[in-house]
Structure formats: C-alpha cells, structure tokens
Amino acid sequence: MNMSNDSSDLNKDLIAFLKGSVSKYHAVSQIVNILSNKGFSLLREDQEWNLKRGGKYFVVRNNSSVIGFINGERSLQDTGVKIIGAHTDSPSLTLKPNPITYSSGYSQLGVEVYGGALLKPWFDRDLSVAGRIVFKNSTGDIGEKLIDFERPICVIPSLAIHLNRDANGNSPINPQTDILPILSQNIEGQKPLDEMYFNSEISDKFLKKGEILLDHDLNLYDVQPPSMVGFNEEFISSQRLDNLVSCFIGTMAILGAGSNNTSMIVFNDHEEVGSVSTTGADGPFLDDVIRRVCYSSNDCNVEVVKAKSFVLSCDNAHAVHPNFVHKHDPQHKPQLNGGIVIKYNTKQRYTTDGYSAALFKDLCARINIPIQSFVSRNDMPCGSTIGPLTAGRVGIRGIDIGICQLAMHSCREIIGSKDPLLLRNALSAFLGEEL
C-alpha cells in the first residue's frame, strides 16, 4: 500500500481544524461540514432511513456527537463493521448557568471544572468564550446557535508569589474560589457588568431581532492559536489535542475508504466525565445506529454483524516526559514521533488484549508503521477511554490505540508532528483491510 510520507499538508489541515474547534460543538460542526462536502448525507434519527448500498451517511446527536458511515456494497453480515472511535470533549472550564459574580470592584465569571483538567495552565492566559446558545425565535420555536467571542474577554490572574510563598510548592488550587476569571472592572459611578448585561451582549452579538436567549453551554478557551513548535518543528502545540486529533484523523481516514465494506466513525461526547449519557460511549448511540443500518438490510442479523465487527478506540497516550521519566514503567516509555501507541491494562481500563493487539501489529507491520506500547506503573492508576465502554455496551471486540502526547489535560498540549500522518495511514489501512 503506497501512502504519502509528506505530513505538511495534513498538519496544516489539522491545525486549521484545531483552531476552529473552540468547543466540542464547533468540532462536530466542522466534521459535519467535511463529511457533507465529500458526499455524505445527513440522516435524522426521528425519521425512517432508506439506505443505499455504497451510500455515505452521517448522524448527529445533540450537536456534540457524530457517527459517519459508508454502507458497504457487500453484505453487512459477511463483513461486519470497521469502526474508528474517538471523543469530541476535552477537559475545560465551563460557564455556570448564572455566571456573573462580583468581588473587590471586578465582575467575574463563575466556572465549573469539566473533566480532569490541569488547572495551573489556565492562569494568566488570554481567554475567550465559545460554545452554543439556545434561544426562542419570533414564532416560538426553540433553536440553537454556535457562538465564539473570538477575542480575549477574560483572564485568571495568578496570585503574586509575594502573597503566596508556596506558589511553586504544593499550594492547592480551590476550584470554587481560585479560578474565577476577571471579566471587567467595575468603575465607580458606572453600572457594573451584571447578568442582564452579559446576556444582552450575547443576544446583541449573536441573535437576530425577535430571538430570545434561553440558555447556554459555553466554555472558556485560550485564544493562542495552534502552532508548530520545536527547533525543527518536531511538535504541534494546541488546545484539545486530546482527543480532537483522533477525530480529525479518523474523519480523514473514512473519506478515503472504499464502498465495498461498511466503515464507520463514531465520535462520542462526555468521555472525560464518564460517558454515561445519550451521546457518550456508555450510552445507546452507536448501538442504535448499528441496529438501524442492519434493519435496512433484509439479510442481516445484528448479533452476527457485531461478532464480525471491530473497533479501533483511538485516544491519545502518555509520552514519556524527559523531566519525569520515573513516572513511566521502565519498559514502556512512548516517544513523540515514535509511532502509534497500543495501550494495555489488565484491569480492562483499555480494551486491548493479546489477540486484538496481534491483529493491529500485523496490520501496521505490513505498511511499515512503527508501534509503541504503554502500560501504567503498578503503583499508579491509568485513565480510560471509550474502548472498554464500547465493548461492554455494544459487544464489539477492539483495541485501544493512539498517538502519544505531553501535557495531557492541559489547556495547551503537545504531540509529535510526524505522528498524525502515521495514524492516518494506519486508520486508512484498517478501513481497507480484512480483520
């Protein structure tokens, strides 16, 4: 299989995607646009599906999760489904329902910590607000819209070291009191920025006449754009690399897949908070879609299809940190630009087993993709992914893989600039190979 070794174009497209993915809703919107522009058609869950052999389709749930698939020419019962899984959400700071608070002459934003976010990197950053708003229009219908202030409108200033001599030590961060961003200064004699004014700013900027703001799902983000870094541009630095890099590369892979077999991408929401939702991997979304695809065929048994299917759960892994080498198992220290990582955990926090790993290793060996392994130290718990949840919920065998990164769950993360192409080539080969 001949695949290009030039990563520059792919990385440019990846960086553009990351720059526009200021929230999970914006990420899904971009994925939908990519699929639509490449001939994939929207399916609505509240309508009957009339699927054609070789047809390309996508389904969106809550505008935060998306499944795209190619309905293969061959019988689904013969081939099963090749699935690439990832998640759209990332650790972040989200606005509370009534976010405006006051202290010592400042208007501030009340925020809630989403997922296992590293909090220190959020200090002293130029922050903006993005996400979705829900409104009622002039005819009484409820609608939603993506918004992005684009410019920095708030900041979380650090406390000076003179006032916190343990700032570089083990000084804890109180997520209720210490991370409220400053939104504006309240000048004496002027009305402070309050809830009504903040909401009217959103309405004036993003809504049309007659539309009334009802609620919002908004998050903070760092306005510094993604970039190539390193003396030889060996790295990519960006927000939300975990796990939007997998979503983007998975989307690129299915665009090049043929129509002979059934291929699918599933990008779930809520992985960072447990996945228990209608849009999460521990919810019914994937199972619902697989069943409906099966029902569209007259020669299809759902259980047989699941037994012949395979899922690549694609999520980033921990690269060895040069300053903290001791945090890794001595025999398992993945390197940036060192190839795709297979993730193992005997407690099934990852769904990899010897058989699924062997299948993937064999696939990568045939196309000269280097493989690395990650397993946590015995005295440190590991994270998890959508892999075990998908296996338990839907009953499809699979493996947990991904490219490795530094600074996971920071508002600024780092991957190797060679790894996205390696992942794209492996995922493309997976969709085109028999397993």
N, C-alpha and C positions, 0 to 999 in steps of 0.2 A: 504494500500500500504506500503510494507516494504522497507525502504530505509536506507542505512548505515548512522550512525551518526559519523563515523570516517572521519574527514576532512583532515588528514595529507597527504594522497596520492594525493587528489585533489589539495591541496595547493602547494605541490611540483611541480605538473604538471603546475599549474597556474604560479608559479614563473619562471619556465623554459620558458614558453610561453612569459611572460613579458620580460624576459632577452633577448630573441631573437627578440622582436618586437621593434627594434630601429627606425623604421619608419612605416608608415601605409602600405607601400608596403611589408615590411618584415612580418608584422602581417597577411596580406592577404595570403602571400606565405605560412606561417605556417598553416593557416586554410585550405588552399588548400591541403597541404600535409596530414593533419589529415584526411580530407574527402576522399582523394584518397586512403589512406591506409586502410580505412574502407569500401571500395567498392563503393564509389560514383564516377560517371563517368563525365568527362568534356563535356559540351555542348558548341558549338561555336555559337555565335549569327549570324554569316554570313553564316550559314548552316541550312538546314532543320533538324527538330528534329523528331526522331522516338522514342517516349516514351513508355515504357512498364509498365503495371500495377505492382506496387510494386518496380519499379526501383528507384535507388538512383542517383541523378544528382547534378551538380553544374555549375554555370555560373559566369564568372569573367568579369568585365568591368574596363578597364584602369588599371588593376592590383592593384586597390585601393578599389574596392567594390566587394562583392561576395554574391551570393544567392545560397544556397543549399536547396534541397528539396527531399522528398520522395513522389513519385507519387502513391497515395493510391490505394489499391485494390477496395475499394468501389467507387461508382460514385461520382465525384467531386461535381456534382450538388446537391447531397444529403448531403454531409458532409461540403462543404466549405473548406477553408484552415486555418490551425492553423499557425500563423506567429509569430516568435520572431524577433524583430527588435533591432538593435543597430548601433553604428557608429565606424568607424575604425580610424578616425582622432582625433588628440589631439592638444591643443594649443602648439605652439612651435616657435622656431626661424629658419627660412628657409634662405638658401643662395640666394642672389640676382644673376641675370644672369651673371653679371661681378663683382664677389665678392671681388676681391683684392683691398685694399686701403692702403695708407701709412700715417704715422704720427710719427714724432719725433723718427725716427730710428726703427720703427716697421712696419711689414706687418700685416694687419688686414683683417678680413672678414666682408664684408658688408652683413647685415642680414635684413630680413623683418619679422615683427611680424605676426604670423599666429594665428588667433582667439584671444580670450580674455585672453591672457597669463598673469599670475603674473610675473612681470619682476625681482623683487628683488631676488627671489631664484636662478636666473641664474648666479648671481655674485659669483665669487670665487669657481666655480665648475670645475672639470676636464672634459672637453668636447671633444667629438669626432664628426665625420660627417658620416652620413649614408643616404641612400635613393636609388634612381635609376638614372642611366645614360642612355642616348640614343646615339647610335652610328651607323655608316655605316660600313658594312663589305666589304671584298675584292671583292664581286660580286655586290656591290651597293645596297644591301638590308638594310633596317633600322631595327635595333634590340634594345632591352633594356636589362639591367642587374642590379641586386641589388648589391649595394656595401656597405661596412662598414669598416671604417678605424680601428675600434675596440680599438685602443689605444687613449689616450688623446692627441689631437694635438693643442688645443687652450684653452684659458681661458679668462673670462671677469673679470678683477680685480676691486674690489671696490676702490673708492676714499677714501683715509685715512680721518678719522674723523677730523684730524687737519686741513685739507683743505676744509672740509665741515662740519661745526659745527652743521648744521641742518640735518645731515645724519639720525638721529634717530627720526626726526620730520616729517614734511610734505614736505621734499625736493622732487620735482618731478623728474621722470626719463624721459629724452628725448629719444624716441626710435630711432631717427635718429643718434644721436651723442654719447649717453652714453653706448650703449650695443654692440659696435663693439668688437668682440673677438680678442685678440692678437694671431697671428698665428706663427710669428717668429720674431727674432731680426735681423735687417739689420746691419751687421758688416761692418765697414768702409773698403773699398778696395775689398769687395765681392759684387757680384751681388745680389740685394735684391730679395726676393721671389715675383715673379710677376705672372700675369695671365697665361702667357705661361708656366711657370714652374709649377704652380699649376695644370693646365690641363694635362701637361705631366706626373706629378706624378700620377694622376688618371689613365691616359692611361697605364703607365708602370705597375701599380699595379693591374689593373682590366681588361684591354683589351688585346686581343691577337694580334699577328702580323697581320697587314693589316686592323685592325679595327680602325676607326677614330671617336673620341669623337665629338658629335654634340651639345648636351645639357644635362641638368641635372635637377632633382627635389631632392634636398638634404636638410637635416635639421641637426641641432645640437642635441646632446643628452648627458645626464650625464652618464658617464661610471660606476658610482657606481651601482652595481647590486641590484636587488630587494632583500629584506630580511624580515625575521620575526623579529619583534621588540616588546618591552614591557617586563616587568619583568617576565611575564608568557607567553610571545609570543602571546599576545592577538591581535596583529596588523600585517598587511602586509604593508610595505613601498616600493614604486616603482614609476617609471615613468609611465605615460599614463594609470593609473588605470581607469581614465575617457577617453575612455569607453571600453578599451580592456578587462577588467574583464567581461563585459557583452558579448562581442564577444566570448571569450573563453568558458564561462559557457553555452552560447547558443549553441555553437558547441558541447559541451559535451552532452547537452540535446537531440539534434537531433540524435546523434549516438545511443542513447538507445531507440529511438522511433520505434514503430512497423510500419508495412507496410499496415495496414488496412485503416487508414485515411491519407489524404495528409497533411504533415507537411513541414514547410519552415522556414529557417533563412534568414534574409536579413541584411547585414552589409554595410551601406552606408558610403561614403566619404563626406566630406565638411559640416558636421553638425555644426562644430564650426565657419563657416563663412557664414551660411545662407542656405545651402543645395540646392542652385539653380545651378544645373549642370546636366550633363548626368548621373553622378554617385551618386548624392545627393538624399535625400528623397523627395525633391520638383521637382525632375526630373522624367523621364519615366521608370526607370529601373524595379522597382517592377511591375508596371502595364504591362510592356512589357512581363515579364516572366509569370505572371498570365494568360495573354491572350494566350500566346503560349502553356501553359500547357492545357488550356481549348480547344484550337483548336485541340489539339492532341486527344481529345475525341469526339466521334460522338454524345454524349448525353449531351452536356454541353452548358449552356447559361452563358456567362460571368457575366452578371448583377445579375443573381440568385446566382452564386458562391460567388460574392463579398458580397451580402446581408447575406450569411450564414457564412462568414469568420470572423475572429477575430485576432487582432494583439496585442501582448504584446510589447509595446515600452519600452525597458529595458535600462535605463541610470542611472548613479549614482545620489544620492540625497545628500543634505547637512546635515551632522550630526551636532548636537549642539556642539559648541566649548566651552570648560569649561572656557576660558578666555573672551568669548564674548557671554554669554548666552542671553544678551539683543538683539542680532541680530535675534533671532528667535521669532516667535509667541509663547506666553506663553503656549498654549495648544498643540503645535506641535513642539516637540524637539526630533527628532530621535536620537537614541544612536547607536554607533558602537556595533556590535554583538547583536543588539536588534531585528533583523528580517528585513523582506523586507518592503520597504517604498512604500506606494501609494502616488503619487504626484497629488495635486489638484490645479487648478487655474480657477477661474470663468471667466477670460478673454480668456480662452482656449489656454493659453500657454502650458498647458498639456491637453491631450485629455480625461482624466478621467471624467466620470460622475457617478451619483448615481447607475445606472444600471450596468455599467461595473465594478465599484468598488465592488458591491454586488456579482457579479459572481466570481471575483477573491478572495474576502474574504471567500466565501463559499468553493471554491477550497482549499485554504490554511487551513481552519479550519478542513477539512476532513483528512489532512495529518499532522496536528499539527505544521504548520509553523506560527510563530508569525508575526504579521502585525503592522506596524507603519504608521503614516500619516505625510505628510509635506504640509504646505501651507505657503507662504511668509507673512510677516507682510504687512499690508495695506500701510505702508509708504516706502516700499522697493519693487522694481520690481523684478520679478523672471526671471530665464533663460527659455530656451525652449528646446525641444527635437525633434526627428523625428516623434513623435506621432501625433501631430496636422497636420504636413505636409503630413504624410502618409494618414491620414483620409481625408484631403482636396483634395489630389492629386488622390488617388485611390478609395476613398469612402468606406473604411472598418472601422467598429467600433473598438474601442480598449480602452486601458488603459495605463497610464504611471506609471511604477514601477521601482525599482532598489534598490541596497544596498546603504547604506549611507557611506559617506567618509568625511575626513577632508582635508584641503589644496587643495580644488578643483582648477584646472588650474595652480597649481604649477608644477615645473619640478620634484617634489617629493611629492607624495600624499599618503594618509593613509586610509586603510579600516580595518574592523574587520576580524580577521582570521576565525571566525565561520560563517560569512555571505555568503561566496561563496558556501558552501555546502547547506545552506538553499535555496539560489537562484537556485542551480542546481536541488534540489528536487522539488521546485515549478515549474520550467520550464519543467522538465520531466513529472510531473503530468499534466500540462497544455496540453502537446502534446498527452497525453494518455486519456484525459477526454473529454466528450461531453460538449459543452457550448451552 
